[in-house]
Amino acid sequence: MAVFSSLTPVFVAVLCVIIGFLFKNSRRREPRSKQKRSDQTARPWVDEDLQDDTEISSKHNDATEEENLQHIPYTPARYSAAEMLERSEKFYSLMNLRRSVRFISPEPVPKEVIDNVIRTAGTAPSGAHTEPWTFVVVSDADLKHKIREIVEEEEEINYKQRMGHKWVHDLKKLRTNWVKDYLDVAPCLILVFKQTYGFLSGGKKKTHYYNEISVSISCGILLAALQNVGLVTVTTTPLNCGPQLRSLLQRPANEKLLMLLPVGYPSSDAKVPDLKRKDLNDIMVTV
Amino acid sequence: MAVFSSLTPVFVAVLCVIIGFLFKNSRRREPRSKQKRSDQTARPWVDEDLQDDTEISSKHNDATEEENLQHIPYTPARYSAAEMLERSEKFYSLMNLRRSVRFISPEPVPKEVIDNVIRTAGTAPSGAHTEPWTFVVVSDADLKHKIREIVEEEEEINYKQRMGHKWVHDLKKLRTNWVKDYLDVAPCLILVFKQTYGFLSGGKKKTHYYNEISVSISCGILLAALQNVGLVTVTTTPLNCGPQLRSLLQRPANEKLLMLLPVGYPSSDAKVPDLKRKDLNDIMVTV
């Protein structure tokens, strides 16, 4: 017993250090989501799918601007049922001709048209009207080539290593691969950045709710606007190129690349896969 | 020293157990993303932002369908520069009149128009042409009311507990709260579901690449189509209601609610906040 009692202090000290260490780690290990959920009511069916990566938390020096907006009457154009039907058919026919086109002519496109197309994209709704988008329009040949180099280098790795056989196989029918001539050839590239947060006039961070969904909606309107003027594009989301392209284009840290759209007229030899779209009954359910 | 040597076995045994425990935990703590990354080339600047929650992995019984698609010439309409400019201005003017409207008239809307609007949404591009969207159109009064009850119950909790003062404050200027009359009043509700995966003809799971981005793009085109026929909506993403609404509407497990759009004519007393949109120079960068 004398043996024991003489060593106990050392032993206890070592145990204390180890237990302290364990405790510290177990706290650090607590999942973030749990912390997030703490101010919510925990329910088994809670759906977190409607949350994108919007950064909302007090870890930011977040603040809001006082705005006391006037509310004004809204009286838009009203069409007769016949006009509505006709307009809906016409717009559907126009949009139904849109295809993702990888064969783009080098002919320049009118700058004013691109301006209007981007103005149109900017009419999209956004979470709490934050308008979290930046459209970078690149027409400089050197810069386009640098973009191509970055994208092709990454895409080759994507196709050969990251994406896996199945994904590559799924894309085979679309005849896509990592060689992207159109990045050199297209007269302009539109790089769409989502702003994961913004800034208030005082420089403090401003939350951009649902920024990815908002910017994607805006891209939908951009595609409609391009189709409406007879220009083509292909919606690409080049994996892993975001940081390098953001750095090349000197975009700030709050902006992340969402999509890269090469834009122009279709080339005379443009081909597209003979895809069919789903029937209305396969995409719509009426209750 | 004798004291030491006699206790060493016990001490070492205790230390071994503790170190073993620590080691086991540190391995368990290893972030999942690292595991994901293992088949990629690890690089410090790797951008994971371009990945949404697309389920791609061998944990699914995934397989692909053999398709050998023909490629056909694509020769769309070509407009003169003057026509392009005019069309781009006209479309911008039309879209610029779009507003998120919470005052919706109960008047019914022509079913064929809604059909065409959804057909139009279905022309959106999607990752590997998977068309991962389901549009549920609800016009039944009872069902609309049940949807309202689910949404209001959750939204009240959202506003009072989950969203936090700042978010609620940011929405104040838009005069939104958890009371959603329009869910009863609007002649139709469009619930937009993203299919997080699909099924092949043999019943095996099919990967839906970038499904959330694809469905959001489709929603952008849907908004354009609604605006084009003079109907209004407000893009809502009701937090935490997804599973209950999916269950109510008997949608399958692979579908998750992305957006809920009440659709109709604006009511005669419709008001909107007097918001301004950013100037072109604030959303576009030309290089």
Interface residues (C-beta under 8 A of the other chain):
Chain A: V3 F4 S6 L7 F11 V14 L15 I18 F21 L22 N25 S26 R29 D39 Q40 T41 R43 W45 V46 D47 D49 L50 Q51 D52 D53 I56 D62 A63 T64 E67 N68 L69 Q70 H71 I72 P73 Y74 T75 P76 A77 R78 Y79 A81 M84 L85 R87 S88 E89 F91 Y92 M95 N96 L97 R98 R99 S100 V101 F103 P110 E112 V113 D115 N116 V117 I118 R119 T120 A121 G122 T123 A124 P125 G127 A128 H129 E131 W133 T134 F135 V136 V137 V138 S139 D140 L143 I157 Q161 R162 G164 K166 W167 H169 D170 L171 K173 L174 R175 T207 Y209 Y210 E212 I213 S216 I217 S218 C219 G220 I221 L222 L223 A224 A225 N228 V229 G230 L231 V232 V234 T235 T237 P238 L239 N240 C241 G242 P243 Q244 L249 R251 K256 L257 L258 M259 Y265 P266 D269 A270 K271 V272 P273 D274 L275 R277 K278 L280 I283 M284 V285 T286 V287
Chain B: V3 F4 S6 L7 F11 V14 L15 I18 F21 L22 N25 S26 R29 D39 Q40 T41 R43 W45 V46 D47 D49 L50 Q51 D52 D53 I56 D62 A63 T64 E67 N68 L69 Q70 H71 I72 P73 Y74 T75 P76 A77 R78 Y79 A81 M84 L85 R87 S88 E89 F91 Y92 M95 N96 L97 R98 R99 S100 V101 F103 P110 E112 V113 D115 N116 V117 I118 R119 T120 A121 G122 T123 A124 P125 G127 A128 H129 E131 W133 T134 F135 V136 V137 V138 S139 D140 L143 I157 Q161 R162 G164 K166 W167 H169 D170 L171 K173 L174 R175 T207 Y209 Y210 E212 I213 S216 I217 S218 C219 G220 I221 L222 L223 A224 A225 N228 V229 G230 L231 V232 V234 T235 T237 P238 L239 N240 C241 G242 P243 Q244 L249 R251 K256 L257 L258 M259 Y265 P266 D269 A270 K271 V272 P273 D274 L275 R277 K278 L280 I283 M284 V285 T286 V287
